[in-house]
Amino acid sequence: MYWRCPVCAERLELVGKSWRCANRHGFDQAREGYVNLLLGHRRNSQAPGDNRMMLQSRRAFLEQGHYQPLLDRLIDCCHDLSDGRADFTCLDAGCGEGYYTGHIAEALRERNPSMASSLAGIDISRDAARMAARRYPALHIAVASSAELPVEDHRLDLILRVFAPGYVTEVTRALRPGGHYLTVTPAAMHLYELREKVYDTPRPHDETPDTLPGLEPPRRESLSFPLRVLGEDVARLFEMTPYYWRADREKQAEIARMTRLDTHAAFHIDLYQAPRLRHSERDSRRGCGR
């Protein structure tokens, strides 16, 4: 995986412990292994993205295996899309603390050891990038925004987005012809019983799939399973969601005292594809030396 310079859009190369482009812009790699490619004037706050509490709660909750069915399905999808290729390139846009990215990389590496080097993740939160890089040192991790993916044009075979913002213009720019965009969004009744604790009149999530210009209509599949959450994991689940910040202090304290929650996890998995090159376009690109 090669990153793209956020200043001039030239390719970055790792020289020692610094990523540098042909125009001599440099970005030092942190000791944890990630690189910060989010320019200061592009931040919308001093510390954008999820904070440390949300990230730690998410890691602790997910590593208990509560969302294992979703992880298993994503691994199968990525394996099928990679088709066993060693040069398969995948970017998790909004990777958080790295749970899905890391486990997908480990699973694919077991089946094809050379594939791990082409899996990468970005997140706008520096804390998230730091946690992901520490736990999964084989991954390429960068602090960056999904609104400006730090990759070259038409570089990626797959962009993965799990409960994270997405920007179709960047997706279509970064995907190779025929590449895929795999998204996970909440289904209507996802964690509905938790939302009942937060909102007086909770509403089901909107289930309308996004229509993304430049990509073919998605193939959708749904995944739902009961979820019994016990002990400290109730508070962890709550703290890793946006519902925590939308609840008043009284409701936050009430849910923090809970020791059992019976709810449902419900997801939509949408697979979009970029159009493939027609023969005339392919021949034209070859004629330009591409």
BAZA-335638 format. One line per 8 residues: number of its first residue (from 1); for each residue x, y, z of N, C-alpha, C. Coordinates in nm, 3 decimals. Each point is the difference from the previous one (the first is absolute). Last residue first. Layout:
N
NUM	X/Y/Z/X/Y/Z/X/Y/Z; ...
***
This chain:
290
290	-0.050/0.301/-1.961/-0.048/-0.035/0.134/-0.016/-0.151/0.014; 0.131/0.295/-0.392/0.108/-0.053/0.083/-0.044/-0.035/0.139; -0.266/0.152/-0.380/0.061/0.112/0.073/0.108/-0.048/0.096; -0.255/-0.305/-0.258/0.073/0.082/-0.096/0.066/0.119/0.066; -0.281/-0.287/0.251/0.126/-0.068/-0.032/0.084/0.085/-0.095; -0.427/0.153/0.100/0.090/0.014/0.116/0.133/-0.068/-0.026; -0.337/-0.045/-0.325/0.047/0.137/0.004/0.097/0.021/0.115; -0.216/-0.414/-0.041/0.103/0.015/-0.104/0.058/0.140/0.001
282	-0.357/-0.089/0.288/0.117/-0.074/0.043/0.113/0.016/-0.101; -0.419/0.183/-0.104/0.065/0.079/0.104/0.127/-0.068/0.047; -0.267/-0.228/-0.312/0.058/0.120/-0.063/0.073/0.085/0.101; -0.236/-0.387/0.151/0.119/-0.034/-0.077/0.067/0.124/-0.060; -0.272/0.082/0.444/-0.035/-0.063/-0.127/0.128/-0.022/-0.080; -0.023/0.023/0.548/0.039/0.065/-0.125/-0.057/-0.076/-0.119; -0.261/-0.018/0.470/0.123/-0.051/-0.061/0.031/0.079/-0.126; -0.276/0.190/0.443/-0.010/-0.059/-0.135/0.136/-0.050/-0.048
274	-0.107/0.001/0.524/0.034/0.099/-0.102/-0.009/-0.065/-0.137; -0.284/-0.159/0.445/0.113/-0.027/-0.090/0.020/0.116/-0.095; -0.238/-0.160/0.523/-0.004/0.081/-0.122/0.120/-0.039/-0.087; -0.287/-0.211/0.442/0.118/-0.013/-0.083/-0.022/0.075/-0.131; -0.201/-0.033/0.545/-0.022/0.040/-0.139/0.131/-0.006/-0.077; -0.262/-0.168/0.480/0.130/-0.004/-0.066/-0.024/0.025/-0.148; -0.273/0.083/0.499/-0.008/-0.015/-0.145/0.142/0.005/-0.055; -0.203/-0.143/0.519/0.084/0.074/-0.092/-0.046/-0.020/-0.144
266	-0.102/-0.077/0.574/-0.060/-0.013/-0.133/0.073/0.092/-0.096; -0.038/-0.224/0.542/0.091/0.065/-0.095/-0.055/-0.025/-0.139; -0.266/0.007/0.496/0.032/-0.065/-0.128/0.102/0.085/-0.075; -0.136/-0.091/0.559/-0.030/0.082/-0.116/0.030/-0.080/-0.127; 0.012/0.011/0.579/-0.037/-0.090/-0.110/-0.047/0.086/-0.116; 0.312/0.073/0.470/-0.078/0.060/-0.107/-0.025/-0.105/-0.107; 0.211/0.081/0.546/-0.048/-0.089/-0.106/-0.083/0.081/-0.099; 0.204/0.195/0.385/0.086/-0.119/-0.007/-0.049/-0.100/-0.103
258	-0.030/0.575/0.137/-0.063/-0.121/-0.050/0.102/-0.115/-0.007; 0.088/0.469/0.120/-0.030/-0.093/0.111/-0.059/-0.132/-0.048; 0.099/0.362/-0.299/0.127/-0.045/0.057/-0.022/-0.100/0.113; -0.369/0.223/-0.197/0.049/-0.109/-0.085/0.133/-0.054/0.053; -0.185/0.368/0.227/-0.092/-0.113/0.008/0.051/-0.119/-0.082; 0.230/0.414/-0.019/0.024/-0.069/0.127/-0.089/-0.124/0.013; -0.062/0.276/-0.376/0.134/-0.059/-0.005/0.027/-0.080/0.127; -0.391/0.250/-0.016/-0.011/-0.123/-0.079/0.136/-0.068/-0.015
250	-0.010/0.413/0.223/-0.081/-0.096/0.075/-0.011/-0.132/-0.075; 0.214/0.370/-0.204/0.082/-0.064/0.102/-0.077/-0.104/0.079; -0.165/0.085/-0.497/0.035/0.090/0.109/0.073/-0.078/0.109; 0.023/-0.129/-0.531/-0.074/-0.025/0.124/0.039/0.104/0.105; 0.205/-0.038/-0.432/-0.134/0.056/-0.016/-0.087/-0.023/0.123; 0.446/-0.169/-0.051/0.010/0.146/0.002/-0.136/0.067/-0.015; 0.035/-0.477/-0.018/0.054/0.046/0.130/-0.003/0.152/0.009; -0.113/-0.237/-0.403/-0.110/0.019/0.095/0.050/0.053/0.133
242	0.277/-0.133/-0.380/-0.033/0.143/0.013/-0.112/0.025/0.100; 0.324/-0.429/0.074/-0.098/0.047/-0.097/-0.022/0.150/0.014; 0.276/-0.280/0.288/0.061/-0.003/-0.133/-0.094/0.052/-0.108; -0.125/-0.041/0.468/0.103/0.102/-0.015/0.063/0.001/-0.139; -0.327/-0.332/0.122/-0.060/0.133/0.002/0.105/0.106/-0.032; 0.148/-0.443/0.053/-0.081/0.013/-0.122/-0.058/0.140/-0.010; 0.225/-0.101/0.395/0.092/0.012/-0.113/-0.074/0.016/-0.131; -0.244/-0.084/0.398/0.051/0.137/-0.004/0.094/0.020/-0.118
234	-0.155/-0.433/0.063/-0.115/0.087/-0.026/0.047/0.144/-0.012; 0.305/-0.340/0.127/-0.017/0.016/-0.145/-0.123/0.083/-0.035; 0.129/-0.141/0.449/0.060/0.125/-0.046/-0.020/0.023/-0.149; -0.326/-0.363/0.173/0.105/0.065/0.078/0.050/0.130/-0.059; -0.249/-0.300/-0.352/0.002/-0.014/0.145/0.113/0.082/0.062; -0.336/-0.098/-0.472/0.118/0.069/0.050/-0.007/0.003/0.152; -0.221/-0.256/-0.462/-0.013/0.012/0.146/0.130/0.055/0.054; -0.261/-0.034/-0.501/0.120/0.042/0.073/-0.035/0.011/0.148
226	-0.184/-0.219/-0.522/-0.025/0.048/0.136/0.130/0.025/0.074; -0.033/0.059/-0.540/0.011/-0.106/0.100/-0.028/0.058/0.139; 0.038/0.100/-0.589/-0.062/0.034/0.129/0.016/-0.117/0.095; 0.116/0.219/-0.532/0.050/-0.089/0.104/-0.058/0.046/0.133; -0.051/0.063/-0.587/-0.027/0.043/0.137/0.046/-0.107/0.098; 0.120/0.190/-0.539/-0.039/-0.111/0.085/-0.015/0.052/0.142; 0.040/0.204/-0.550/-0.018/0.012/0.146/-0.027/-0.136/0.062; 0.228/0.271/-0.453/-0.057/-0.129/0.038/-0.006/0.000/0.152
218	-0.002/0.466/-0.307/0.061/-0.100/0.088/-0.073/-0.134/0.001; 0.068/0.361/-0.421/-0.088/-0.021/0.115/0.051/-0.116/0.086; 0.376/0.249/-0.276/-0.119/-0.077/-0.033/-0.088/-0.016/0.124; 0.320/0.431/-0.070/0.007/-0.140/0.043/-0.130/-0.070/-0.037; 0.067/0.463/-0.088/0.128/-0.056/-0.041/0.021/-0.143/0.043; -0.334/0.291/0.284/0.036/0.027/-0.139/0.138/-0.054/-0.033; -0.342/-0.184/0.374/0.129/0.066/-0.009/0.038/0.021/-0.146; -0.423/-0.105/0.369/0.026/-0.003/-0.144/0.125/0.084/-0.023
210	-0.168/-0.272/0.465/0.046/0.119/-0.070/0.013/-0.027/-0.150; -0.361/-0.258/0.321/0.141/-0.004/-0.042/0.037/0.126/-0.076; -0.373/-0.052/0.395/0.012/0.023/-0.144/0.148/-0.005/-0.040; -0.217/-0.042/0.448/0.060/-0.116/-0.066/0.020/0.020/-0.150; -0.048/0.285/0.506/-0.036/0.003/-0.142/0.075/-0.112/-0.072; -0.116/-0.046/0.526/0.096/0.057/-0.093/-0.057/-0.002/-0.143; -0.337/0.029/0.422/0.084/-0.097/-0.073/0.098/0.074/-0.091; -0.168/0.241/0.447/-0.045/-0.027/-0.136/0.089/-0.106/-0.065
202	-0.161/0.167/0.538/0.105/-0.036/-0.098/-0.061/-0.032/-0.135; -0.152/0.274/0.437/-0.067/-0.062/-0.115/0.104/-0.034/-0.106; 0.153/0.147/0.417/-0.138/-0.022/0.039/-0.079/-0.069/-0.110; 0.539/-0.068/0.060/-0.099/0.089/-0.059/-0.141/-0.032/0.052; 0.378/-0.246/0.167/0.055/0.133/-0.023/-0.108/0.098/-0.042; -0.069/-0.473/0.072/0.048/0.052/0.128/0.046/0.146/-0.011; -0.138/-0.247/-0.382/-0.117/0.027/0.085/0.040/0.055/0.137; 0.329/-0.150/-0.306/-0.050/0.134/-0.035/-0.126/0.035/0.080
194	0.181/-0.431/0.045/0.089/0.099/0.062/-0.050/0.141/-0.029; -0.225/-0.350/-0.204/-0.027/-0.004/0.144/0.093/0.094/0.077; 0.059/-0.063/-0.470/-0.120/0.078/0.029/-0.028/0.006/0.151; 0.374/-0.170/-0.317/0.012/0.046/0.139/-0.123/0.079/0.046; -0.054/-0.088/-0.487/0.131/-0.021/0.063/0.004/0.065/0.137; -0.360/-0.031/-0.356/-0.017/-0.030/0.142/0.133/-0.026/0.072; -0.025/0.122/-0.479/-0.102/0.079/0.070/0.001/-0.021/0.151; 0.463/-0.094/-0.234/-0.136/-0.027/-0.046/-0.099/0.068/0.095
186	0.524/0.161/-0.092/-0.097/-0.062/0.090/-0.134/-0.023/-0.069; 0.471/-0.021/-0.273/-0.083/0.102/0.063/-0.102/-0.068/0.091; 0.476/-0.081/-0.329/-0.085/-0.058/0.105/-0.073/0.114/0.068; 0.277/-0.094/-0.508/-0.042/0.082/0.112/-0.087/-0.079/0.097; 0.370/-0.019/-0.450/-0.078/-0.085/0.091/-0.034/0.081/0.124; 0.182/0.041/-0.538/-0.021/0.083/0.119/-0.097/-0.076/0.089; 0.353/-0.126/-0.455/-0.121/-0.011/0.082/0.004/0.092/0.122; 0.220/-0.042/-0.553/0.021/-0.013/0.144/-0.130/0.008/0.077
178	0.072/0.059/-0.485/-0.043/-0.131/0.046/0.021/-0.022/0.148; 0.298/0.364/-0.191/-0.115/-0.046/-0.077/-0.036/-0.143/0.040; 0.244/0.261/0.381/0.034/-0.043/-0.134/-0.129/-0.033/-0.076; 0.009/0.355/0.415/-0.022/-0.138/-0.043/0.052/-0.024/-0.141; 0.005/0.437/0.224/0.103/-0.092/0.050/-0.016/-0.143/-0.050; -0.308/0.364/-0.113/0.135/0.038/-0.040/0.102/-0.108/0.035; -0.449/-0.047/0.141/0.013/-0.024/-0.144/0.137/0.041/-0.052; -0.093/0.082/0.456/-0.008/-0.144/-0.027/0.022/-0.028/-0.148
170	-0.034/0.446/0.142/0.129/-0.058/0.035/0.002/-0.150/-0.026; -0.401/0.230/-0.068/0.098/0.052/-0.096/0.139/-0.057/0.029; -0.366/-0.102/0.293/0.001/-0.076/-0.124/0.103/0.052/-0.099; -0.003/-0.021/0.537/-0.011/0.107/-0.098/0.018/-0.061/-0.138; -0.123/-0.144/0.563/0.056/-0.031/-0.131/-0.028/0.114/-0.098; 0.014/-0.155/0.581/-0.040/0.087/-0.111/0.065/-0.043/-0.130; -0.098/-0.378/0.364/0.088/0.116/-0.011/-0.050/0.089/-0.113; -0.111/-0.481/0.151/-0.052/0.104/0.090/0.089/0.125/-0.001
162	0.215/-0.321/-0.284/-0.085/-0.060/0.104/-0.041/0.110/0.097; 0.240/-0.086/-0.515/-0.049/0.104/0.092/-0.100/-0.063/0.096; 0.411/-0.111/-0.410/-0.091/-0.051/0.102/-0.042/0.115/0.091; 0.215/-0.090/-0.525/-0.010/0.093/0.111/-0.107/-0.054/0.094; 0.325/-0.220/-0.423/-0.113/-0.003/0.094/0.015/0.113/0.101; 0.303/-0.051/-0.365/-0.096/-0.102/-0.042/-0.125/0.003/0.086; 0.359/0.422/-0.111/-0.053/-0.099/0.092/-0.095/-0.098/-0.067; 0.232/0.399/-0.202/0.102/-0.085/0.063/-0.060/-0.124/0.067
154	-0.146/0.437/-0.255/-0.024/-0.134/-0.054/0.103/-0.101/0.051; 0.161/0.464/0.124/-0.119/-0.024/-0.081/-0.002/-0.144/-0.049; 0.267/0.089/0.453/0.005/0.044/-0.138/-0.129/-0.032/-0.073; 0.007/0.094/0.534/0.046/-0.102/-0.093/-0.008/0.055/-0.142; -0.168/0.166/0.466/0.142/0.023/-0.034/0.057/-0.110/-0.088; -0.512/0.235/0.065/0.072/-0.125/0.019/0.146/0.017/-0.044; -0.389/0.326/0.154/0.120/0.013/-0.084/0.086/-0.124/0.021; -0.411/0.026/0.215/-0.032/0.102/-0.100/0.117/0.027/-0.093
146	0.026/-0.289/0.381/-0.065/-0.067/-0.113/-0.040/0.098/-0.108; 0.421/0.092/0.334/-0.145/0.015/-0.011/-0.053/-0.079/-0.119; 0.450/-0.090/0.339/-0.045/0.068/-0.122/-0.152/0.004/0.001; 0.460/-0.240/0.245/-0.101/0.099/0.040/-0.037/0.078/-0.124; 0.193/-0.512/-0.026/0.024/0.144/-0.011/-0.114/0.078/0.064; 0.253/-0.534/-0.072/-0.102/0.081/0.065/0.038/0.148/-0.013; 0.114/-0.541/-0.178/0.034/0.140/-0.024/-0.115/0.084/0.056; 0.131/-0.508/0.188/-0.084/0.088/-0.082/0.068/0.134/-0.025
138	0.174/-0.351/0.286/0.018/-0.036/-0.141/-0.082/0.090/-0.093; -0.013/0.023/0.492/0.118/0.065/-0.060/0.021/-0.036/-0.147; -0.393/0.011/0.372/0.015/-0.070/-0.128/0.118/0.060/-0.078; -0.111/0.157/0.441/-0.055/-0.135/0.007/0.029/-0.080/-0.127; 0.140/0.459/0.032/0.061/-0.078/0.108/-0.047/-0.145/-0.003; -0.193/0.308/-0.299/0.137/-0.031/-0.038/0.071/-0.083/0.107; -0.442/0.158/0.082/0.000/-0.098/-0.109/0.143/-0.042/-0.035; -0.063/0.343/0.321/-0.044/-0.129/0.052/0.006/-0.109/-0.108
130	0.098/0.445/-0.129/0.103/-0.049/0.092/-0.038/-0.140/0.052; -0.312/0.229/-0.267/0.115/-0.045/-0.080/0.108/-0.059/0.090; -0.371/0.198/0.213/-0.039/-0.122/-0.070/0.118/-0.056/-0.080; 0.056/0.414/0.213/-0.005/-0.108/0.098/-0.036/-0.133/-0.065; -0.014/0.389/-0.263/0.137/-0.043/0.026/0.004/-0.112/0.103; -0.409/0.113/-0.343/0.040/0.010/0.140/0.143/-0.051/0.017; -0.235/-0.022/-0.413/0.025/0.141/0.026/0.047/0.023/0.144; 0.092/-0.445/-0.309/-0.101/0.055/0.089/0.037/0.144/0.030
122	0.132/-0.473/-0.339/0.014/0.140/0.038/-0.110/0.036/0.100; 0.280/-0.469/-0.224/-0.112/0.066/0.063/0.031/0.146/0.028; 0.158/-0.485/-0.319/0.031/0.124/0.072/-0.126/0.056/0.062; 0.263/-0.435/-0.303/-0.116/0.037/0.079/0.035/0.119/0.088; 0.303/-0.259/-0.287/-0.083/0.091/-0.080/-0.130/0.037/0.071; 0.339/-0.310/0.170/0.069/0.127/-0.022/-0.087/0.100/-0.076; -0.133/-0.463/0.091/-0.011/0.089/0.114/0.059/0.137/-0.026; 0.004/-0.398/-0.300/-0.107/0.098/-0.015/0.000/0.105/0.111
114	0.287/-0.405/-0.066/0.049/0.122/-0.064/-0.104/0.110/-0.004; -0.086/-0.454/0.180/0.091/0.081/0.083/0.044/0.131/-0.063; -0.443/-0.306/-0.037/0.096/0.049/-0.100/0.097/0.094/0.071; -0.319/-0.238/0.252/-0.030/-0.064/-0.128/0.098/0.041/-0.109; 0.029/0.179/0.440/0.004/-0.145/0.017/-0.020/-0.073/-0.133; -0.050/0.469/0.020/0.141/-0.039/0.002/0.015/-0.151/0.018; -0.427/0.201/0.024/0.048/-0.009/-0.138/0.146/-0.044/-0.006; -0.191/0.070/0.425/-0.067/-0.111/-0.067/0.048/-0.017/-0.143
106	0.159/0.367/0.254/0.052/-0.125/0.054/-0.062/-0.120/-0.072; -0.161/0.430/-0.109/0.137/-0.018/-0.048/0.058/-0.134/0.048; -0.422/0.128/0.162/-0.008/-0.034/-0.143/0.139/-0.028/-0.054; -0.026/0.157/0.437/-0.043/-0.140/-0.008/-0.016/-0.044/-0.146; 0.121/0.453/0.084/0.101/-0.092/0.048/-0.039/-0.145/-0.014; -0.312/0.345/-0.112/0.115/-0.001/-0.090/0.102/-0.105/0.040; -0.371/0.074/0.286/-0.037/-0.068/-0.124/0.119/-0.010/-0.095; 0.083/0.226/0.412/-0.054/-0.135/0.024/-0.029/-0.073/-0.131
98	0.191/0.468/0.110/0.058/-0.103/-0.086/-0.057/-0.139/0.011; -0.110/0.461/0.192/0.115/-0.061/0.068/0.049/-0.126/-0.068; -0.261/0.325/-0.314/-0.007/0.001/0.146/0.124/-0.060/0.062; -0.121/0.073/-0.482/0.030/-0.130/0.060/-0.011/-0.002/0.151; -0.099/0.283/-0.438/-0.066/0.016/0.130/0.021/-0.125/0.083; 0.076/-0.098/-0.462/-0.015/0.145/0.016/-0.084/0.028/0.125; 0.319/-0.407/-0.211/-0.111/0.018/0.093/-0.008/0.149/0.031; 0.218/-0.271/-0.438/0.010/0.107/0.098/-0.126/0.003/0.084
90	0.299/-0.348/-0.365/-0.123/0.030/0.075/0.029/0.110/0.101; 0.212/-0.310/-0.454/0.016/0.118/0.085/-0.133/0.038/0.062; 0.285/-0.443/-0.257/-0.129/0.056/0.039/0.022/0.115/0.098; 0.319/-0.317/-0.223/0.010/0.146/-0.014/-0.132/0.070/0.032; 0.059/-0.483/0.006/0.101/0.053/0.092/0.005/0.153/-0.005; -0.438/-0.331/-0.103/0.107/0.080/-0.060/0.096/0.053/0.105; -0.429/-0.276/0.034/0.131/-0.060/0.019/0.117/0.079/-0.054; -0.466/0.146/0.004/0.019/-0.107/-0.099/0.141/-0.059/0.008
82	-0.258/0.379/0.229/0.144/-0.002/-0.029/0.034/-0.106/-0.103; -0.444/0.047/0.168/0.034/0.110/-0.089/0.148/0.000/-0.037; -0.165/-0.319/0.314/-0.060/-0.025/-0.132/0.042/0.108/-0.100; 0.135/0.055/0.446/0.070/-0.113/-0.061/-0.054/-0.026/-0.139; -0.215/0.323/0.258/0.132/0.048/-0.045/0.078/-0.112/-0.066; -0.418/-0.111/0.190/-0.017/0.092/-0.113/0.135/0.044/-0.055; -0.004/-0.265/0.391/-0.040/-0.078/-0.118/-0.014/0.090/-0.123; 0.086/0.211/0.409/0.117/-0.078/-0.041/-0.033/-0.080/-0.126
74	-0.352/0.229/0.202/0.091/0.092/-0.069/0.126/-0.072/-0.047; -0.309/-0.241/0.259/-0.055/0.028/-0.133/0.091/0.095/-0.077; 0.111/-0.104/0.445/0.013/-0.119/-0.085/-0.051/0.028/-0.141; -0.059/0.337/0.328/0.140/-0.015/-0.038/0.019/-0.118/-0.095; -0.426/0.058/0.184/0.029/0.104/-0.097/0.145/-0.010/-0.047; -0.138/-0.294/0.342/-0.065/-0.033/-0.128/0.025/0.105/-0.108; 0.169/0.081/0.447/0.074/-0.099/-0.078/-0.070/-0.038/-0.130; -0.078/0.331/0.385/-0.033/0.022/-0.141/0.075/-0.100/-0.090
66	0.055/-0.023/0.473/-0.143/0.028/-0.013/-0.043/0.017/-0.146; 0.447/-0.105/0.233/-0.063/-0.080/-0.104/-0.147/0.028/-0.023; 0.358/0.206/0.291/-0.077/-0.106/0.065/-0.076/-0.086/-0.100; 0.243/0.388/-0.128/0.090/-0.113/0.022/-0.063/-0.108/0.086; -0.228/0.411/-0.093/0.012/-0.082/-0.120/0.087/-0.123/0.023; -0.051/0.318/0.356/-0.128/-0.064/-0.034/0.018/-0.096/-0.118; 0.369/0.264/0.137/-0.033/-0.097/0.105/-0.128/-0.076/-0.034; 0.132/0.351/-0.291/0.094/-0.112/-0.006/-0.037/-0.107/0.102
58	-0.251/0.397/0.007/-0.026/-0.078/-0.120/0.092/-0.122/-0.008; 0.070/0.310/0.346/-0.124/-0.075/0.023/-0.031/-0.089/-0.120; 0.364/0.291/-0.037/0.030/-0.106/0.096/-0.123/-0.085/0.028; -0.056/0.376/-0.278/0.086/-0.099/-0.064/0.031/-0.116/0.093; -0.246/0.371/0.164/-0.079/-0.073/-0.099/0.083/-0.112/-0.062; 0.223/0.290/0.296/-0.098/-0.080/0.070/-0.081/-0.085/-0.096; 0.313/0.316/-0.173/0.063/-0.121/0.055/-0.101/-0.089/0.071; -0.198/0.311/-0.385/0.097/0.022/0.106/0.045/-0.132/0.061
50	-0.170/0.128/-0.524/-0.035/-0.063/0.127/0.108/0.026/0.105; -0.010/0.362/-0.390/-0.025/-0.144/0.005/-0.032/-0.050/0.139; 0.311/0.444/-0.064/-0.118/-0.051/-0.072/-0.014/-0.151/0.016; 0.243/0.413/0.250/0.010/-0.146/0.009/-0.121/-0.062/-0.069; 0.061/0.467/-0.023/0.135/-0.034/0.045/0.021/-0.150/0.005; -0.350/0.171/-0.355/0.015/0.024/0.143/0.143/-0.038/0.037; -0.140/-0.033/-0.444/-0.116/0.080/0.042/-0.002/0.024/0.150; 0.419/-0.075/-0.381/-0.073/-0.054/0.114/-0.118/0.090/0.034
42	0.341/0.087/-0.338/-0.112/-0.083/-0.047/-0.082/-0.059/0.115; 0.409/0.264/0.043/-0.110/0.088/-0.040/-0.120/-0.078/-0.057; 0.403/-0.234/0.146/-0.063/0.073/0.109/-0.120/0.083/-0.042; 0.131/-0.451/-0.263/0.059/0.133/0.018/-0.080/0.080/0.102; 0.072/-0.536/-0.066/-0.108/0.098/0.013/0.060/0.136/0.031; 0.223/-0.438/-0.033/-0.012/0.069/-0.129/-0.117/0.099/0.000; 0.339/-0.325/0.337/-0.105/0.102/0.005/0.000/0.077/-0.132; 0.151/-0.528/0.140/0.046/0.129/-0.049/-0.117/0.097/-0.001
34	0.159/-0.488/0.288/-0.092/0.071/-0.088/0.065/0.129/-0.049; 0.211/-0.310/0.319/-0.004/-0.052/-0.135/-0.096/0.070/-0.095; 0.168/0.075/0.477/-0.097/-0.109/-0.003/-0.016/-0.058/-0.141; 0.273/0.381/0.082/0.066/-0.121/0.051/-0.096/-0.119/0.004; -0.078/0.375/-0.373/0.003/-0.003/0.146/0.062/-0.131/0.049; 0.112/0.257/-0.467/-0.078/-0.112/0.052/0.014/-0.002/0.152; 0.041/0.443/-0.333/0.068/-0.100/0.082/-0.096/-0.108/0.047; 0.019/0.324/-0.440/-0.092/-0.031/0.109/0.061/-0.115/0.080
26	0.124/0.400/-0.427/0.030/-0.115/0.085/-0.097/-0.014/0.116; 0.121/0.231/-0.531/-0.086/0.011/0.117/0.020/-0.128/0.082; 0.216/0.095/-0.432/0.068/0.012/0.128/-0.090/0.037/0.117; -0.096/-0.118/-0.476/0.011/0.143/0.026/0.054/0.031/0.140; -0.086/-0.448/-0.154/0.100/0.056/-0.091/0.020/0.150/0.022; -0.169/-0.273/0.425/-0.041/0.003/-0.141/0.111/0.064/-0.084; -0.032/-0.287/0.506/0.039/0.117/-0.076/-0.044/-0.012/-0.145; -0.019/-0.211/0.550/-0.063/-0.011/-0.132/0.027/0.129/-0.077
18	0.291/-0.246/0.416/-0.075/0.116/-0.047/-0.055/-0.027/-0.139; 0.321/-0.262/0.269/-0.124/0.005/0.076/-0.082/0.124/-0.035; 0.332/-0.213/-0.342/0.029/-0.011/0.142/-0.129/-0.007/0.078; -0.148/0.111/-0.414/0.146/0.013/0.002/0.042/0.003/0.146; -0.457/-0.110/-0.326/0.056/-0.009/0.134/0.153/-0.001/-0.009; -0.360/0.242/-0.346/0.084/-0.119/0.017/0.056/0.003/0.142; -0.438/0.239/-0.303/0.093/0.001/0.111/0.076/-0.132/0.006; -0.256/0.287/-0.425/0.016/-0.122/0.078/0.102/0.022/0.112
10	-0.281/0.424/-0.170/0.098/-0.093/-0.054/0.012/-0.123/0.090; -0.276/0.407/0.074/-0.062/-0.118/-0.059/0.098/-0.093/-0.071; 0.056/0.421/0.282/0.012/0.011/-0.145/-0.056/-0.119/-0.077; -0.049/0.056/0.490/0.033/0.136/-0.045/-0.007/0.010/-0.152; -0.059/-0.412/0.256/-0.117/0.087/0.014/0.025/0.144/-0.045; 0.220/-0.483/-0.177/0.033/0.120/0.075/-0.124/0.090/0.012; -0.031/-0.536/-0.042/0.010/0.117/-0.086/0.024/0.122/0.086; 0.124/-0.557/0.071/-0.085/0.113/0.034/0.022/0.113/-0.100
2	0.053/-0.550/-0.063/0.069/0.128/-0.002/-0.100/0.110/0.036; 0.056/-0.573/0.056/-0.084/0.119/0.000/0.088/0.124/0.000
***
